[in-house]
């Protein structure tokens, strides 16, 4: 049996679904195929659902794990998948990643600063025009009086 693609983007401090494909190279059905997944650096272990595979079948196995307690600076981590079937095992080491988190507060502050700068620039330009217009009107007014 072969371990195929794995789900990859996980959310921090949450219960995450972990899914991966398995393909059978056996000509006979195989019952009770399941996997144990270990993330050794964080002492996380969980088991997937079990499934029966028909000959040369492809299926997904699913498990769930909690990312609470994983270092907030970690962007990725290694997991070992051990697939159990018919008294045999297949192992694969995979790299799992966290979803890129968007810091909405930072973007809001940046957008607010840019908006304030634009308003300030247009206000300065507007006040200069008013002052220039006021100076021209007062000069024009004095000429008419003379």
C-alpha positions as CSV (number, residue, x, y, z in Angstrom):
1,X,0.0,0.0,0.0
2,X,1.1,3.5,-0.7
3,X,0.5,6.8,1.2
4,X,-0.3,9.5,-1.3
5,X,-1.0,13.3,-1.0
6,X,-1.8,14.7,2.4
7,X,-3.8,17.8,3.5
8,X,-1.4,20.5,4.2
9,X,-2.8,23.8,5.5
10,X,-3.7,23.8,9.1
11,X,-5.1,26.4,11.5
12,X,-3.3,27.3,14.7
13,X,-4.9,26.6,18.1
14,X,-7.8,24.6,16.6
15,X,-9.0,21.1,15.9
16,X,-7.8,20.3,12.4
17,X,-8.9,17.6,9.9
18,X,-6.0,15.6,8.5
19,X,-6.7,13.7,5.4
20,X,-4.5,11.7,3.1
21,X,-4.8,9.3,0.2
22,X,-4.0,5.6,0.2
23,X,-3.7,3.3,-2.7
24,X,-3.7,-0.4,-2.6
25,X,-1.5,-2.6,-4.9
26,X,-3.2,-5.8,-3.6
27,X,-5.3,-7.9,-5.8
28,X,-7.5,-9.0,-2.9
29,X,-9.6,-6.8,-0.5
30,X,-7.9,-5.6,2.6
31,X,-10.0,-4.9,5.7
32,X,-9.4,-2.6,8.7
33,X,-6.7,-0.4,7.1
34,X,-5.9,2.6,9.3
35,X,-3.0,4.9,10.2
36,X,-1.4,6.3,13.3
37,X,0.0,9.8,12.8
38,X,2.7,11.1,15.1
39,X,4.0,14.7,15.4
40,X,7.0,13.8,17.6
41,X,8.3,17.3,18.4
42,X,5.0,18.2,20.0
43,X,4.1,14.8,21.4
44,X,0.9,14.6,19.3
45,X,-0.5,11.2,18.3
46,X,-3.8,10.4,16.7
47,X,-5.4,7.6,14.8
48,X,-7.4,7.8,11.5
49,X,-10.6,6.2,10.5
50,X,-10.3,2.6,9.3
51,X,-11.5,1.4,5.9
52,X,-11.8,-1.6,3.7
53,X,-10.0,-1.5,0.4
54,X,-11.1,-3.4,-2.7
55,X,-8.3,-4.7,-5.0
56,X,-6.3,-1.8,-6.4
57,X,-8.5,0.7,-4.6
58,X,-7.8,4.3,-3.7
59,X,-9.4,6.0,-0.7
60,X,-8.8,8.7,1.8
61,X,-8.2,8.2,5.5
62,X,-9.2,10.9,7.9
63,X,-8.1,11.9,11.4
64,X,-8.3,14.9,13.6
65,X,-5.7,16.7,15.8
66,X,-5.5,19.7,18.0
67,X,-2.7,22.3,17.2
68,X,-3.1,24.0,20.6
69,X,0.4,24.1,22.2
70,X,2.3,24.1,18.9
71,X,5.0,26.8,19.0
72,X,3.4,30.1,17.6
73,X,6.7,30.7,15.7
74,X,6.5,27.4,13.8
75,X,5.4,27.7,10.2
76,X,5.7,24.0,9.5
77,X,6.3,20.7,11.3
78,X,7.1,17.0,10.5
79,X,4.6,14.2,10.9
80,X,5.1,10.5,10.6
81,X,2.2,8.5,9.1
82,X,2.2,4.8,9.8
83,X,-0.3,2.8,7.8
84,X,-1.4,-0.6,9.2
85,X,-2.9,-3.4,7.1
86,X,-2.8,-7.2,7.1
87,X,0.0,-7.3,9.8
88,X,2.2,-5.0,7.7
89,X,3.0,-1.3,7.9
90,X,4.0,1.4,5.5
91,X,5.5,4.7,6.8
92,X,6.0,8.1,5.4
93,X,7.3,11.3,6.8
94,X,5.5,14.4,5.6
95,X,5.9,18.2,6.2
96,X,2.7,19.9,7.4
97,X,2.2,23.7,7.3
98,X,0.1,26.3,9.0
99,X,-2.1,28.5,6.9
100,X,-0.7,32.0,6.4
101,X,-2.4,34.2,8.9
102,X,-3.5,37.7,7.9
103,X,-3.0,40.3,10.5
104,X,-6.1,42.4,9.9
105,X,-5.2,44.9,12.7
106,X,-1.9,45.7,11.0
107,X,-3.5,46.2,7.6
108,X,-6.2,48.4,9.2
109,X,-3.6,50.6,10.8
110,X,-1.6,50.9,7.6
111,X,-4.7,51.7,5.6
112,X,-5.7,54.3,8.3
113,X,-2.3,55.9,8.1
114,X,-2.4,56.1,4.3
115,X,-5.9,57.6,4.4
116,X,-4.8,60.2,7.0
117,X,-1.8,61.1,5.0
118,X,-3.9,61.6,1.8
119,X,-6.4,63.7,3.7
120,X,-3.6,65.8,5.2
121,X,-2.0,66.4,1.8
122,X,-5.3,67.4,0.1
123,X,-6.0,69.7,3.1
124,X,-2.7,71.5,2.8
125,X,-3.2,71.9,-1.0
126,X,-6.8,73.2,-0.4
127,X,-5.7,75.7,2.3
128,X,-2.8,77.0,0.1
129,X,-5.3,77.6,-2.8
130,X,-7.7,79.4,-0.4
131,X,-4.9,81.5,1.0
132,X,-3.6,82.3,-2.6
133,X,-7.2,83.1,-3.7
134,X,-7.6,85.3,-0.6
135,X,-4.4,87.2,-1.2
136,X,-5.3,87.7,-4.9
137,X,-8.8,89.0,-3.9
138,X,-7.3,91.4,-1.4
139,X,-4.8,92.7,-4.0
140,X,-7.5,93.0,-6.6
141,X,-9.7,94.8,-4.1
142,X,-7.0,97.3,-3.2
143,X,-6.4,98.1,-6.9
144,X,-10.0,98.9,-7.4
145,X,-10.1,101.3,-4.5
146,X,-7.1,103.4,-5.8
